[in-house]
Amino acid sequence: FVAARLRKFRALETTELHVRDSEGVHWLVARHHRTRDGGTLLVLTEITDRVMAMREIERARIAAEAASAAKTKFLASMSHELRTPLNAILGFAQMLEIGAGKITEAKNREYLAIVLKSGQHLLDLVAHILDLAMIESREIEMRVLALSPAKTAQECLDMVREEAKRRGVEIVNRIGAPGPDIRFLGDPVRVRQVLLNLLSNAVKYNRPGGQVTLSCARDGDGRVRFTVADTGLGIPPERHGEVFEPFRRLGREAGQIEGSGIGLALARQLVKRMGGSIGFASEPGQGSSFWFDLPEAGNVAENVAGNEERA
């Protein structure tokens, strides 16, 4: 180090160095100048702000490149996902047109059912994509009210009960009625959207004769946690990082279970916008447990609870 410093000193090179004191690290530029009497003048200029600014710019550049790559990947996946139901609609519509008057009534109904099913799937995809775009652009509106866990849960359970019955899955509601004497803060429509997504996934990806358990409790940190546990196949550890990515169905893409692979990505964004967090735990062969936290209403519940009935 000394030899290198001496070489730079003799060559009058500009040197960058950093020093640490009680206030932190300071970046300096050392410039050497010869004086008329043969001496050397050393000028130290602090450039800490400039170094920090350059580091922020570099971090922003890396983040922008990562976002750009993610968006490109998202658009590529979206293109494939949109084409699949659209091709089904066009294909079976053409078959109906070509076979008009030649195919049986039963085949007509079968093809029309596929067209309608594909059309509904395409509509759901577009709706989810638009929701994601609105969240990212901050244009989605949130009406934060004090809500009842029991009432919210019952509304969602009513919507998935028939599907669960059809698949032979038992639903256990541990929130009960009237439920815990707690309220939480959230947008009623968006909370139902998130909880319904978790319940639907728990039913769809369960095993015949399996069980879905819904519970809710205070987490001790001023939040209320909803938990949806299933007895399905679970998620392999190597795929845990993909769970909340759009269009990732964790190896179920080729299966017979319908889905867009975008519901959990949308759920995460909605929960974050409502000031909450979302996560899961899963073991292969042991099932999965998805949860999300939202702020507890606390003392404000009495002030806005009346709005819940109108939501």
Secondary structure as UniProt FT lines:
FT   HELIX           2..10
FT   TURN            11..12
FT   STRAND          15..21
FT   TURN            22..23
FT   STRAND          24..34
FT   TURN            36..37
FT   STRAND          40..46
FT   HELIX           48..98
FT   TURN            99..102
FT   HELIX           105..136
FT   TURN            137..138
FT   STRAND          145..147
FT   HELIX           149..167
FT   STRAND          170..173
FT   STRAND          184..186
FT   HELIX           188..204
FT   TURN            208..209
FT   STRAND          211..218
FT   STRAND          223..230
FT   HELIX           237..242
FT   TURN            243..244
FT   TURN            246..247
FT   TURN            250..251
FT   TURN            253..254
FT   HELIX           263..273
FT   TURN            274..275
FT   STRAND          277..283
FT   TURN            284..286
FT   STRAND          287..296
FT   HELIX           298..300
FT   HELIX           301..308
FT   TURN            309..310
//
